Amino acid sequence: MQLARAALRTQDSLTSIAAAIGYQSESAFSTAFRRVVGMSPREFRVSLHAQPRDRRSGNAVPVGPSEVDNLESRDDD
């Protein structure tokens, strides 16, 4: 699933990612991914784009739910 997570950072289709890592169908890949990761490949891909970015480096900053309010209040300063 580490390969799948890395591949989901690209623009490749889920069908091509599934085939590249050895699944015969997108459905089988999605089921296995959800079982291991806890969310569908589509949800995972969307979550990558929803993460706040560090202003200085442009890198995604992992943030827990309780820290989101702190980030929002800092943006207002």
N, C-alpha and C positions, 0 to 999 in steps of 0.2 A: 504494500500500500504506500510505502515511501516513494516508489517510482510513480505511482498514480498521483500522489499529492504534488510531486514536482511537475508532472505532465499537465496537471490542471492549472498550473500557472501560465501555460502557453495558450494560444488561441486555437489549438487543435480541437477537433470535434470529439465528443465523448465516444462516438463509435470508433474513431481511429485510435484513441487512447486505449480503449478496451481491447482492441485487436493487438495493439503493440505490446501490451503486457500479458497477453495470453488468454483473454476471454473471447468466447465465440459470439457473444452478443453484448450490446450495451446494457440490456436488462440484467444479465448475469453479473456484469461488472458493477452496476449500480447497487444491486442487492448485497454483494460482498463488501463493497465500499461502505455502505450504510451500516452494516453489521460491525465492521472494524472501527470506523471513524465516528459513527454516531450521527451522521448526516449524509444526505445524498451528495453525489459529485457536483451537481448543479448548485446546491446550497453552499458547499465548500468553496466553489469558485466565486460565488457572489460574496461570501464572507471575506475573501482575500481583498476584494475591492472596497469593502466597507471599513477596513481598519484605518485608524488615523495614521497620518504620516508625520515623521519627525521633520520639522521645518528646516533644520540645518542640513540633514543628509538626504532627505527624501525617502528614507527607509521606513517601512511599516513598523509601528511600535505596538507590541502586544499589550493589550489593556484589558483588565478585568471589568466586569459590569459596574462594580462600585467605584472604579476610578474614572469612569466616563464623566460623571458630574464634576469631578475635579478638573478634568481637561476642559470642559465647556466653560467653567467659571474662569479659568486662566485665559481663555481666548477673549473674554470680555474686557480684560485689563488693558 
